Amino acid sequence: MKKYIVLSPDGFTIDFTQSYESKKEALQAFNQFKNRFKAQGFYSSINHGKINLSDLKNFCTFKTINF
């Protein structure tokens, strides 16, 4: 069975307790993650510095894991 996880630009899962049943669910979770940073207007990454929210998806990793 396939599941999906989303890794932040720094390589951490965006939700430590969740994997997703579909790519669509993973993308919805990413959008919720991104929305947490709207007030400050950017994502602050240890590895990449300030990342514009419009570019954040390009810095994240969407991984398939097999169970």
DSSP file (Angstrom, degrees, kcal/mol; ACC not computed):
  #  RESIDUE AA STRUCTURE BP1 BP2  ACC     N-H-->O    O-->H-N    N-H-->O    O-->H-N    TCO  KAPPA ALPHA  PHI   PSI    X-CA   Y-CA   Z-CA
    1    1 A M              0   0    0      0, 0.0    66,-2.9     0, 0.0     2,-0.3   0.000 360.0 360.0 360.0 134.6    0.0    0.0    0.0
    2    2 A K  E     +A   66   0A   0     64,-0.2     2,-0.3    65,-0.1    64,-0.2  -0.699 360.0 174.1 -91.8 142.7    1.3    3.5   -0.9
    3    3 A K  E     -A   65   0A   0     62,-2.6    62,-3.1    -2,-0.3     2,-0.4  -0.905  19.5-133.6-136.3 168.5    1.1    6.5    1.3
    4    4 A Y  E     -AB  64  20A   0     16,-2.4    16,-3.0    -2,-0.3     2,-0.3  -0.939  15.8-175.0-128.3 145.9    2.5   10.0    1.0
    5    5 A I  E     -A   63   0A   0     58,-2.2    58,-2.5    -2,-0.4     2,-0.5  -0.935  17.0-139.5-131.9 159.6    4.4   12.3    3.2
    6    6 A V  E     -A   62   0A   0     -2,-0.3     8,-2.3    56,-0.2     2,-0.4  -0.985  13.8-156.1-122.8 127.8    5.5   15.9    2.7
    7    7 A L  E     -AC  61  13A   0     54,-3.3    54,-2.0    -2,-0.5     6,-0.3  -0.849  15.7-127.3-104.4 138.8    8.9   17.1    3.8
    8    8 A S    >   -     0   0    0      4,-3.8     3,-2.2    -2,-0.4    53,-0.1  -0.160  39.6 -91.5 -69.7 172.1    9.7   20.8    4.6
    9    9 A P  T 3  S+     0   0    0      0, 0.0    -1,-0.1     0, 0.0    36,-0.1   0.750 130.4  53.5 -58.4 -22.5   12.6   22.5    2.9
   10   10 A D  T 3  S-     0   0    0      2,-0.1    50,-0.1    37,-0.1    -2,-0.0   0.339 123.7-103.8 -95.9   6.4   14.7   21.5    5.9
   11   11 A G  S <  S+     0   0    0     -3,-2.2     2,-0.3     1,-0.3    49,-0.0   0.580  78.8 126.7  88.2  11.1   13.8   17.8    5.5
   12   12 A F        -     0   0    0      1,-0.1    -4,-3.8     2,-0.0    -1,-0.3  -0.758  67.3-104.2 -98.7 147.0   11.2   17.5    8.3
   13   13 A T  B     -C    7   0A   0     -2,-0.3     3,-0.3    -6,-0.3    -6,-0.2  -0.438  22.8-134.4 -65.7 144.3    7.7   16.1    7.8
   14   14 A I  S    S+     0   0    0     -8,-2.3     2,-0.3     1,-0.3    -1,-0.1   0.704  99.9  29.7 -75.0 -17.2    5.2   18.9    7.8
   15   15 A D  S >  S-     0   0    0     -9,-0.4     3,-1.6     3,-0.2    -1,-0.3  -0.884  73.5-158.5-142.3 106.8    3.0   16.8   10.1
   16   16 A F  T 3  S+     0   0    0     -2,-0.3    -1,-0.1     1,-0.3    -2,-0.1   0.650  91.3  40.0 -64.9 -16.9    4.9   14.4   12.4
   17   17 A T  T 3  S+     0   0    0     -4,-0.0     2,-0.4     2,-0.0    -1,-0.3   0.346 103.7  80.5-112.7   6.6    1.9   12.1   13.0
   18   18 A Q    <   +     0   0    0     -3,-1.6     2,-0.3     2,-0.0    -3,-0.2  -0.935  39.4 174.2-128.2 135.6    0.4   12.0    9.5
   19   19 A S        -     0   0    0     -2,-0.4     2,-0.4   -14,-0.1   -14,-0.2  -0.875  32.5-125.1-120.1 164.1    0.8   10.3    6.2
   20   20 A Y  B     -B    4   0A   0    -16,-3.0   -16,-2.4    -2,-0.3     6,-0.0  -0.862   5.7-142.6-120.3 145.9   -1.7   10.7    3.4
   21   21 A E  S    S+     0   0    0     -2,-0.4     2,-0.3   -18,-0.2   -19,-0.1   0.712  85.2  18.5 -75.4 -23.3   -3.7    8.2    1.4
   22   22 A S  S  > S-     0   0    0    -18,-0.1     4,-2.0     1,-0.1     5,-0.1  -0.940  76.1-111.2-145.3 163.7   -3.3   10.2   -1.9
   23   23 A K  H  > S+     0   0    0     -2,-0.3     4,-2.4     1,-0.2     5,-0.2   0.866 118.5  58.5 -62.3 -35.9   -1.3   12.8   -3.6
   24   24 A K  H  > S+     0   0    0      1,-0.2     4,-2.2     2,-0.2    -1,-0.2   0.920 106.1  46.9 -61.0 -45.0   -4.4   15.1   -3.4
   25   25 A E  H  > S+     0   0    0      2,-0.2     4,-2.3     1,-0.2    -1,-0.2   0.891 111.0  52.7 -63.8 -39.4   -4.5   14.7    0.4
   26   26 A A  H  X S+     0   0    0     -4,-2.0     4,-2.3     1,-0.2    -2,-0.2   0.903 109.6  48.6 -63.1 -40.8   -0.7   15.5    0.6
   27   27 A L  H  X S+     0   0    0     -4,-2.4     4,-2.3     2,-0.2    -1,-0.2   0.885 109.6  51.9 -67.1 -38.8   -1.2   18.6   -1.5
   28   28 A Q  H  X S+     0   0    0     -4,-2.2     4,-1.9     2,-0.2    -2,-0.2   0.910 110.3  49.2 -62.7 -41.6   -4.1   19.7    0.8
   29   29 A A  H  X S+     0   0    0     -4,-2.3     4,-2.5     2,-0.2    -2,-0.2   0.902 109.0  52.9 -64.1 -41.0   -1.9   19.2    3.8
   30   30 A F  H  X S+     0   0    0     -4,-2.3     4,-3.0     1,-0.2    -2,-0.2   0.927 107.4  51.6 -58.8 -45.1    0.9   21.2    2.1
   31   31 A N  H  X S+     0   0    0     -4,-2.3     4,-2.0     1,-0.2    -1,-0.2   0.876 109.9  48.6 -62.2 -37.7   -1.6   24.1    1.5
   32   32 A Q  H  X S+     0   0    0     -4,-1.9     4,-0.9     2,-0.2    -1,-0.2   0.909 111.8  50.4 -65.7 -41.8   -2.6   24.1    5.2
   33   33 A F  H >< S+     0   0    0     -4,-2.5     3,-0.9     1,-0.2     4,-0.3   0.938 111.1  48.2 -59.3 -48.7    1.1   24.1    6.1
   34   34 A K  H >< S+     0   0    0     -4,-3.0     3,-1.8     1,-0.2    -1,-0.2   0.877 104.4  60.3 -61.3 -39.2    1.8   27.0    3.8
   35   35 A N  H >< S+     0   0    0     -4,-2.0     3,-1.3     1,-0.3     4,-0.3   0.757  90.4  70.0 -63.7 -23.8   -1.1   29.0    5.2
   36   36 A R  T << S+     0   0    0     -4,-0.9    -1,-0.3    -3,-0.9     3,-0.2   0.724 101.4  47.1 -63.6 -19.2    0.4   28.9    8.7
   37   37 A F  T <>>S+     0   0    0     -3,-1.8     4,-1.7    -4,-0.3     5,-0.7   0.340  79.8 100.3-106.5   5.2    3.1   31.3    7.4
   38   38 A K  T <45S+     0   0    0     -3,-1.3    -1,-0.2     1,-0.2    -2,-0.1   0.878  76.8  59.0 -59.6 -39.2    0.8   33.8    5.6
   39   39 A A  T  45S+     0   0    0     -4,-0.3    -1,-0.2     1,-0.2    -2,-0.1   0.881 113.9  36.4 -61.1 -38.5    1.0   36.4    8.4
   40   40 A Q  T  45S-     0   0    0     -3,-0.4    -1,-0.2     2,-0.2    -2,-0.2   0.676 104.6-133.3 -89.4 -16.5    4.7   36.7    8.2
   41   41 A G  T  <5S+     0   0    0     -4,-1.7    12,-0.7     1,-0.1     2,-0.3   0.480  72.8  48.7  85.2   2.5    4.7   36.3    4.4
   42   42 A F  E   <S-D   52   0B   0     -5,-0.7     2,-0.5    10,-0.2    10,-0.2  -0.979  77.2-112.6-161.2 166.1    7.5   33.8    4.1
   43   43 A Y  E     -D   51   0B   0      8,-2.7     8,-3.0    -2,-0.3     2,-0.7  -0.943  29.2-140.7-106.3 129.8    8.8   30.5    5.3
   44   44 A S  E     -D   50   0B   0     -2,-0.5     2,-0.4     6,-0.2     6,-0.2  -0.830  22.7-171.4 -95.7 115.6   12.1   30.7    7.3
   45   45 A S  E  >  -D   49   0B   0      4,-2.6     4,-1.7    -2,-0.7    -2,-0.0  -0.860  27.3-146.6-110.3 138.5   14.4   27.8    6.5
   46   46 A I  T  4 S+     0   0    0     -2,-0.4    -1,-0.1     1,-0.2     4,-0.1   0.908 104.9  36.9 -64.0 -41.4   17.6   26.9    8.2
   47   47 A N  T  4 S+     0   0    0      1,-0.1    -1,-0.2     2,-0.1   -37,-0.1   0.787 131.7  24.6 -82.7 -29.6   19.0   25.7    4.9
   48   48 A H  T  4 S-     0   0    0      1,-0.3    -2,-0.2     3,-0.0    -1,-0.1   0.424  90.8-138.7-121.3  -1.2   17.6   28.2    2.5
   49   49 A G  E  <  +D   45   0B   0     -4,-1.7    -4,-2.6     2,-0.1     2,-0.4  -0.456  69.2   2.3  74.0-149.7   16.8   31.4    4.4
   50   50 A K  E     -D   44   0B   0     -6,-0.2     2,-0.5    -2,-0.1    -6,-0.2  -0.587  69.5-164.2 -75.9 126.3   13.6   33.2    3.7
   51   51 A I  E     -D   43   0B   0     -8,-3.0    -8,-2.7    -2,-0.4     5,-0.1  -0.958  21.0-123.8-114.5 123.6   11.4   31.4    1.1
   52   52 A N  E >>  -D   42   0B   0     -2,-0.5     3,-1.8   -10,-0.2     4,-0.7  -0.385  22.3-124.7 -60.2 139.2    8.6   33.3   -0.6
   53   53 A L  T 34 S+     0   0    0    -12,-0.7     3,-0.5     1,-0.3     4,-0.4   0.793 110.4  61.3 -61.4 -28.5    5.4   31.4   -0.1
   54   54 A S  T 34 S+     0   0    0      1,-0.2    -1,-0.3     2,-0.1     4,-0.1   0.717 111.4  40.3 -69.9 -18.1    4.8   31.3   -3.8
   55   55 A D  T X> S+     0   0    0     -3,-1.8     3,-1.0     1,-0.1     4,-0.7   0.477  87.4  97.5-102.7  -6.4    8.0   29.3   -4.1
   56   56 A L  H >X S+     0   0    0     -4,-0.7     3,-1.4    -3,-0.5     4,-1.0   0.852  76.4  58.3 -57.7 -40.7    7.6   27.1   -1.0
   57   57 A K  H >4 S+     0   0    0     -4,-0.4     3,-0.6     1,-0.3    -1,-0.3   0.860 101.0  57.9 -58.2 -35.4    6.2   24.1   -2.9
   58   58 A N  H <4 S+     0   0    0     -3,-1.0    -1,-0.3     1,-0.2    -2,-0.2   0.723 107.4  47.6 -67.6 -21.1    9.4   24.0   -5.0
   59   59 A F  H << S+     0   0    0     -3,-1.4    -1,-0.2    -4,-0.7    -2,-0.2   0.584  99.4  83.3 -95.3 -13.0   11.4   23.6   -1.9
   60   60 A C  S << S-     0   0    0     -4,-1.0     2,-0.5    -3,-0.6   -52,-0.2  -0.525  72.0-134.7 -89.1 159.2    9.3   20.8   -0.3
   61   61 A T  E     -A    7   0A   0    -54,-2.0   -54,-3.3    -2,-0.2     2,-0.7  -0.966   6.8-157.2-117.4 128.1    9.6   17.1   -1.1
   62   62 A F  E     -A    6   0A   0     -2,-0.5     2,-0.4   -56,-0.2   -56,-0.2  -0.917  23.2-170.4-103.6 112.7    6.5   15.0   -1.8
   63   63 A K  E     -A    5   0A   0    -58,-2.5   -58,-2.2    -2,-0.7     2,-0.5  -0.819  20.2-142.8-112.1 144.0    7.5   11.4   -1.1
   64   64 A T  E     -A    4   0A   0     -2,-0.4     2,-0.4   -60,-0.2   -60,-0.2  -0.878  21.5-170.5 -97.2 132.1    5.8    8.1   -1.7
   65   65 A I  E     -A    3   0A   0    -62,-3.1   -62,-2.6    -2,-0.5     2,-0.4  -0.945  13.1-138.3-122.4 148.1    6.3    5.5    1.0
   66   66 A N  E      A    2   0A   0     -2,-0.4   -64,-0.2   -64,-0.2   -62,-0.0  -0.877 360.0 360.0-108.2 134.9    5.3    1.8    0.9
   67   67 A F              0   0    0    -66,-2.9   -65,-0.1    -2,-0.4    -1,-0.1   0.360 360.0 360.0-107.4 360.0    3.7    0.0    3.7
